[in-house]
Amino acid sequence: HVMVKVSQQSVQSMRRDIFARLQQLPLHFFDSKTHGELMSRTTNDIENVSGTLNQSVTQLISSVLSLAGTVAIMLYMNVWLTLVCMLTIPLVLWFTKYVTKRTRNHFSNQQTHLGELNGFIEESISGQKVVQVYRREAQNEEQFSHMNRKLTNAGIRAQIYSGTMGPVMNVLNNMSFALIAAIGGWMA
């Protein structure tokens, strides 16, 4: 309840700040950016922040408390097995850093293409009469399809890279479990 309230108030404040900043920007800024990109930044990006604040912060607090309790109990039960368990942590951190570095570019490209597509849609809809008068419907559809394909390809690449996280973490967890079971059995 508290995190939902905090996140919504934060998002409200961010929207207000972004809108106020947009009001102060010079005209050449708006000439260099599409309407869709600006709309994407002020709506989609803010919603992503909201979702992150709603879910991730609460999950982070819960995870830190669970981790602290688990490590304390593990240390109480057997210090050596706890240290063996901690061996996989550097590997997990390295892989997370590797995947994050790769996915950041792909998600950035996806956001850029989404802004371009949103701008094209907004401009096409607002100028639909002109499009029909000059009989440019087919060219508009072709341009939309091209932009839509670029967005889809960027989204696929971003999701494939970020989708490797779960399976690799499962493999590392299973390796850690096997190592602990083997050493624990040997110690017993």
PEBELTA-V196941 format. One record per residue. N is the residue number from 1. RES is the residue in three letters. PHI is phi in whole degrees, 0 to 359 (999 if undefined). NEAR is the number of other C-alpha atoms within 12 Angstrom. D_FIRST is the distance of its C-alpha to the first C-alpha in Angstrom with 1 decimal. Layout:
# PEBELTA-V196941
n: <N & N>
res: <RES & RES>
phi: <PHI & PHI>
near: <NEAR & NEAR>
d_first: <D_FIRST & D_FIRST>
This chain:
# PEBELTA-V196941
n: <1 & 2 & 3 & 4 & 5 & 6 & 7 & 8 & 9 & 10 & 11 & 12 & 13 & 14 & 15 & 16 & 17 & 18 & 19 & 20 & 21 & 22 & 23 & 24 & 25 & 26 & 27 & 28 & 29 & 30 & 31 & 32 & 33 & 34 & 35 & 36 & 37 & 38 & 39 & 40 & 41 & 42 & 43 & 44 & 45 & 46 & 47 & 48 & 49 & 50 & 51 & 52 & 53 & 54 & 55 & 56 & 57 & 58 & 59 & 60 & 61 & 62 & 63 & 64 & 65 & 66 & 67 & 68 & 69 & 70 & 71 & 72 & 73 & 74 & 75 & 76 & 77 & 78 & 79 & 80 & 81 & 82 & 83 & 84 & 85 & 86 & 87 & 88 & 89 & 90 & 91 & 92 & 93 & 94 & 95 & 96 & 97 & 98 & 99 & 100 & 101 & 102 & 103 & 104 & 105 & 106 & 107 & 108 & 109 & 110 & 111 & 112 & 113 & 114 & 115 & 116 & 117 & 118 & 119 & 120 & 121 & 122 & 123 & 124 & 125 & 126 & 127 & 128 & 129 & 130 & 131 & 132 & 133 & 134 & 135 & 136 & 137 & 138 & 139 & 140 & 141 & 142 & 143 & 144 & 145 & 146 & 147 & 148 & 149 & 150 & 151 & 152 & 153 & 154 & 155 & 156 & 157 & 158 & 159 & 160 & 161 & 162 & 163 & 164 & 165 & 166 & 167 & 168 & 169 & 170 & 171 & 172 & 173 & 174 & 175 & 176 & 177 & 178 & 179 & 180 & 181 & 182 & 183 & 184 & 185 & 186 & 187 & 188>
res: <HIS & VAL & MET & VAL & LYS & VAL & SER & GLN & GLN & SER & VAL & GLN & SER & MET & ARG & ARG & ASP & ILE & PHE & ALA & ARG & LEU & GLN & GLN & LEU & PRO & LEU & HIS & PHE & PHE & ASP & SER & LYS & THR & HIS & GLY & GLU & LEU & MET & SER & ARG & THR & THR & ASN & ASP & ILE & GLU & ASN & VAL & SER & GLY & THR & LEU & ASN & GLN & SER & VAL & THR & GLN & LEU & ILE & SER & SER & VAL & LEU & SER & LEU & ALA & GLY & THR & VAL & ALA & ILE & MET & LEU & TYR & MET & ASN & VAL & TRP & LEU & THR & LEU & VAL & CYS & MET & LEU & THR & ILE & PRO & LEU & VAL & LEU & TRP & PHE & THR & LYS & TYR & VAL & THR & LYS & ARG & THR & ARG & ASN & HIS & PHE & SER & ASN & GLN & GLN & THR & HIS & LEU & GLY & GLU & LEU & ASN & GLY & PHE & ILE & GLU & GLU & SER & ILE & SER & GLY & GLN & LYS & VAL & VAL & GLN & VAL & TYR & ARG & ARG & GLU & ALA & GLN & ASN & GLU & GLU & GLN & PHE & SER & HIS & MET & ASN & ARG & LYS & LEU & THR & ASN & ALA & GLY & ILE & ARG & ALA & GLN & ILE & TYR & SER & GLY & THR & MET & GLY & PRO & VAL & MET & ASN & VAL & LEU & ASN & ASN & MET & SER & PHE & ALA & LEU & ILE & ALA & ALA & ILE & GLY & GLY & TRP & MET & ALA>
phi: <999 & 295 & 293 & 297 & 295 & 297 & 294 & 292 & 291 & 295 & 295 & 300 & 295 & 295 & 299 & 299 & 295 & 295 & 297 & 297 & 292 & 299 & 291 & 262 & 287 & 287 & 298 & 297 & 297 & 288 & 288 & 271 & 241 & 279 & 299 & 296 & 296 & 295 & 295 & 297 & 295 & 277 & 247 & 297 & 296 & 294 & 293 & 297 & 297 & 299 & 298 & 296 & 295 & 297 & 261 & 292 & 294 & 297 & 295 & 297 & 298 & 298 & 293 & 296 & 295 & 296 & 298 & 298 & 295 & 296 & 297 & 298 & 293 & 298 & 297 & 295 & 282 & 197 & 294 & 294 & 292 & 295 & 296 & 298 & 298 & 285 & 298 & 279 & 300 & 300 & 295 & 296 & 296 & 298 & 295 & 299 & 296 & 299 & 293 & 299 & 299 & 288 & 285 & 303 & 296 & 293 & 291 & 295 & 299 & 299 & 294 & 297 & 295 & 296 & 297 & 297 & 295 & 299 & 296 & 296 & 297 & 298 & 291 & 293 & 292 & 291 & 252 & 299 & 297 & 295 & 301 & 288 & 298 & 269 & 54 & 253 & 300 & 296 & 295 & 297 & 297 & 295 & 295 & 298 & 299 & 298 & 294 & 295 & 297 & 299 & 296 & 298 & 297 & 296 & 295 & 298 & 299 & 297 & 289 & 296 & 297 & 289 & 288 & 286 & 301 & 300 & 299 & 293 & 296 & 297 & 297 & 296 & 297 & 293 & 297 & 297 & 298 & 297 & 297 & 294 & 296 & 294 & 292 & 296 & 295 & 296 & 293 & 288>
near: <10 & 13 & 22 & 19 & 14 & 21 & 26 & 23 & 19 & 22 & 28 & 20 & 16 & 22 & 24 & 17 & 16 & 21 & 19 & 13 & 15 & 19 & 13 & 13 & 15 & 12 & 11 & 10 & 16 & 17 & 12 & 13 & 23 & 25 & 25 & 28 & 30 & 30 & 30 & 27 & 30 & 26 & 25 & 23 & 25 & 28 & 22 & 20 & 25 & 27 & 22 & 22 & 25 & 25 & 21 & 19 & 20 & 20 & 17 & 16 & 16 & 14 & 16 & 15 & 14 & 14 & 15 & 14 & 14 & 16 & 21 & 15 & 15 & 19 & 18 & 13 & 14 & 19 & 16 & 17 & 28 & 26 & 20 & 23 & 31 & 23 & 20 & 25 & 19 & 13 & 20 & 24 & 18 & 17 & 23 & 24 & 16 & 17 & 26 & 22 & 17 & 23 & 26 & 22 & 20 & 27 & 28 & 22 & 23 & 30 & 30 & 31 & 30 & 35 & 31 & 30 & 33 & 29 & 26 & 31 & 26 & 21 & 21 & 24 & 17 & 14 & 18 & 18 & 14 & 15 & 18 & 16 & 10 & 13 & 13 & 17 & 19 & 13 & 15 & 25 & 18 & 14 & 19 & 25 & 17 & 18 & 25 & 25 & 18 & 24 & 27 & 23 & 20 & 26 & 27 & 19 & 23 & 27 & 23 & 19 & 26 & 27 & 19 & 21 & 25 & 18 & 15 & 21 & 23 & 15 & 17 & 26 & 21 & 16 & 21 & 26 & 22 & 18 & 22 & 25 & 18 & 16 & 19 & 21 & 12 & 10 & 11 & 10>
d_first: <0.0 & 3.8 & 5.5 & 5.3 & 6.4 & 8.7 & 10.0 & 10.8 & 12.5 & 14.3 & 15.5 & 16.6 & 18.5 & 20.0 & 21.2 & 22.8 & 24.4 & 25.8 & 27.2 & 28.8 & 30.3 & 31.7 & 33.4 & 35.2 & 36.5 & 40.2 & 41.6 & 42.8 & 39.2 & 38.6 & 42.0 & 41.1 & 37.7 & 37.2 & 35.0 & 33.2 & 32.5 & 31.1 & 29.0 & 27.7 & 26.8 & 25.0 & 23.1 & 23.0 & 22.5 & 19.7 & 17.9 & 18.7 & 17.0 & 13.9 & 14.0 & 14.8 & 12.0 & 9.4 & 11.3 & 13.8 & 12.3 & 10.0 & 13.2 & 15.4 & 14.0 & 14.3 & 17.7 & 19.0 & 18.5 & 20.1 & 22.9 & 23.7 & 24.0 & 26.0 & 28.3 & 28.9 & 29.9 & 32.0 & 33.8 & 34.5 & 36.0 & 38.1 & 38.1 & 40.4 & 38.4 & 35.3 & 37.3 & 38.5 & 34.9 & 34.1 & 37.0 & 35.1 & 32.4 & 34.7 & 35.5 & 31.9 & 31.2 & 34.4 & 33.6 & 30.1 & 31.7 & 34.4 & 32.3 & 29.9 & 33.0 & 34.4 & 31.4 & 30.5 & 33.7 & 33.3 & 29.8 & 31.2 & 34.1 & 31.9 & 30.0 & 33.4 & 34.9 & 31.9 & 32.4 & 36.1 & 35.7 & 33.3 & 35.8 & 38.7 & 37.0 & 36.2 & 39.7 & 41.3 & 39.6 & 40.4 & 43.9 & 44.6 & 47.6 & 49.2 & 48.6 & 50.3 & 53.1 & 54.0 & 53.4 & 51.0 & 48.8 & 50.0 & 49.5 & 46.0 & 45.1 & 46.7 & 44.9 & 41.5 & 42.4 & 43.2 & 40.0 & 38.0 & 39.8 & 39.1 & 35.4 & 35.5 & 37.6 & 35.3 & 32.2 & 34.2 & 35.2 & 31.7 & 30.3 & 33.3 & 32.9 & 29.2 & 29.9 & 32.2 & 29.4 & 28.5 & 32.1 & 33.3 & 30.5 & 31.5 & 35.1 & 34.4 & 32.4 & 35.3 & 37.8 & 36.0 & 36.0 & 39.7 & 40.6 & 38.9 & 40.4 & 43.9 & 43.8 & 42.4 & 45.1 & 47.7 & 46.6 & 46.7>
